[in-house]
């Protein structure tokens, strides 16, 4: 990838190491990006990317892609996410450590966990393992779809006209235990949108790039806010499909799913 050297440099900084240490006990707010900015950062070439966004980007002509790339890059420089003065995409810019950590997890995850509810137009959380060869999982970067933040609306004045390219994502760095807790608390209740239940339950799908488990795992979870039933191969406490779990039991299932099989 064009940004690989910059990502590696950002990961090695003292600031990045401090963020990873901080995430052992706290939720670390990393960065909020538009889908357009993710495309400029080579998002469509990463292991997982929104299909609607990738299609919207590919439909643009070369000239329009260049114009939007320049605009998005200038916005990231203005917000301090990129530093440097190179006009060449992917060359000469240093990444803010928070951005480098997010990209490292998105570009080289040892596991990816996706939540879904069967409604293609309703975006949901994703989890990317941050690690390296020595330590495959040092934490998880959580991707949480969000609305256009007021504090950066001025740097992207035309973003609302961009369709899927104008979607926004907020990224957090958390420990494996916190990631499992977030997943358990999310899926133990039925999915809601604007206060209304929109689906009977959740699907949680895990992929493990580079492992022998190419199929990954897929669970169906139906909960009432107190207990949840899991259907699928399952990974929790040896329980059979359909076993009802409380939040603590569901957290154990999610932790095993996040950490993945032995390599």
URURNOR-V674771 format. One line per field, one symbol per residue. ss: DSSP state (H for helix, E for strand, C for the rest). psi: psi as a letter, one per 40 degrees, with the letter a starting at -180 (. if undefined). A space follows every 10 residues. Layout:
# URURNOR-V674771
ss=???
psi=???
This chain:
# URURNOR-V674771
ss=CCCHHHHHHH HCCHHHHHHH HHCCCCCEEE EEEEHHHHHH CCHHHCCCCC HHHHHHHHCC CHHHHHHHHH HHHHHHHHCC CEECCCCCCC CCCEECHHHH HHHHHHHCCC CEEEEECCCC CCCCCEEEEE CCCCCCCCEE EEEEEECCCH HHHHHCCCHH HCHHHHCEEE EEEECHHHHH HHHHHHHCCC CEECCEECCC CEEEEEECCC CCCCCCEEEE EEECCCCEEE EECCCCCCCC CCCEECHHHH HHHHHHHHHC CCC
psi=ideddddddd deiddddddd ddedeihhhc ihiidddddd ffdeeidhih ddddddddei iddddddddd ddddddddee diiifhehhe hehihhdddd dddddddfie ihhhiieehd ehiiiihhhh aaddgdheah hhhhhiihhd eeddegdede eebdeeiihh hihiiddddd ddddddeeii hihfeiheid aiihhhighe iegddaihih hhieedihhh hadiehfeii hehhiadddd dddddddddi ih.
